[in-house]
Amino acid sequence: MEDLKCATHLLSEKFRNMSDEKKEIVTDLGFGGLMHIPPLRVQHKILKELANSFKLGKNTIKTGYGSFKVRPKTIGAALGLNTSGDLPPQKVNYKDLSEDNKQIFRRF
């Protein structure tokens, strides 16, 4: 991961200003959980370091002191995120989307 940009405050603002119709489309596409991300102001260097040291298959973070197991609840508590609730129910199959939804998906 060479470049990681995560401006959650901009994402939060975008959803706050979005029409209800567009919010419904985003939810139908399986990305409704993104609307609940709080507007964090965490330095990109910290997020990049966390992303680069996190091992998804093992749910561990490798540090200079060794590796340790983490749970979504732990990460949520550390970053002030809600780690339960409106999560994508399943992977979105792009081929099954309507042309309108494909266009929204590409923009998103």
HELIX and SHEET records of a PDB file:
HELIX    1   1 THR A    8  ARG A   16  1                                   9    
HELIX    2   2 ASP A   20  ASP A   28  1                                   9    
HELIX    3   3 GLY A   32  HIS A   36  5                                   5    
HELIX    4   4 HIS A   44  SER A   53  1                                  10    
HELIX    5   5 PRO A   72  LEU A   79  1                                   8    
HELIX    6   6 TYR A   94  ASP A   96  5                                   3    
HELIX    7   7 GLU A   99  ARG A  107  1                                   9    
SHEET    1   A 3 PHE A  54  LYS A  55  0                                        
SHEET    2   A 3 THR A  60  THR A  63 -1                                        
SHEET    3   A 3 GLY A  66  LYS A  69 -1                                        
END                                                                             
